[in-house]
Amino acid sequence: MAVTRINIEEENRRRRRINKIKKIIICLVIVCITVPTALSGLLMVKVVMLEKELEQLRAASAKTITAVNEQTGEPNVTDMIMGKEEPEQNGELYEVNDVDQAALDSEIVNNTDDGKRKVYLTFDDGPSDNTDAILDILAEYNVKATFFVVAKDDEESIRKYNRIVDEGHTLAMHSYTHVYNQIYADMDSYQKDVLSLQEFLEEKTGIKPVIYRFPGGSSNTVMNIDVQECIRFLESQGITYFDWNVSSGDATGNGYPASTIAENVISGTIRHDEAVVLLHDASNKDATVAALPIIIEKFLEMDDVSLLPLTEDSYPVQHTKKQ
Ligand SMILES: [Zn+2]
């Protein structure tokens, strides 16, 4: 009898254990089914949202790139390289840091009053043998641009400064010497470089420029001085500085053809409501001159773009902000 009771109790315990295991298995099965189902649902929603976003981006870029390729007959080049501002004068070469494209892209501004994107074509390092050709093209299309110039005291250069002013473009300052290790040696040299150029241009044209671009950009890495001190100095003089958020790539030393320079500019400006485009007015940059009509014609075809010269009131695209 005792043996049988023990067997029954043993059997009951075994059943309870089995039932418990069954419950655990059922719970596990339910969890295994519901969690992946819920996650799949979430992922599906995410995929749909991303697909929509991708479609919008594709439509925007296809519209522009196709139009550029129609004109250039070139394959699509997506190799967008932000510019290295290349010192032209005196044959001195200093490496200038690459611009943080992601940071610039994240700075999407939207303060256009007429709903149009503003594109500012800017030319550094002139005057040069190409200045007249650039001005001829701008005149042909009745487009105004900005020239960040250096000091050149010959008769031809003085005529070119005046032509820039007379034809309604913005005459802006770049550097008196454009020799980096002199400009940025110490604050005295820096201030002297800026003020000498301002005085020189006022004397030659009657216009006192108040717009400035740091040689190498405000993000250059060759300065021996504190950029914030430079910025405070510029501000004390009523001078506004502009960097760029679109580079044509015409100074990267890769010898891009005109079609690539044009495509870099067009595709680069899509991301910005206020696009400041870096180009160069230099004797060895014929490709920039050849790219200019392609660039202008493309922008003129776009209903939502205004091509403008920089003014003190333009949105200040700056790599280094005042702290
Ligand atoms: Zn320069």
Residues whose N, C-alpha, C, O or C-beta is under 5 A from the ligand:
A	BS01	ZN	E86 D124 D125 P215 G216
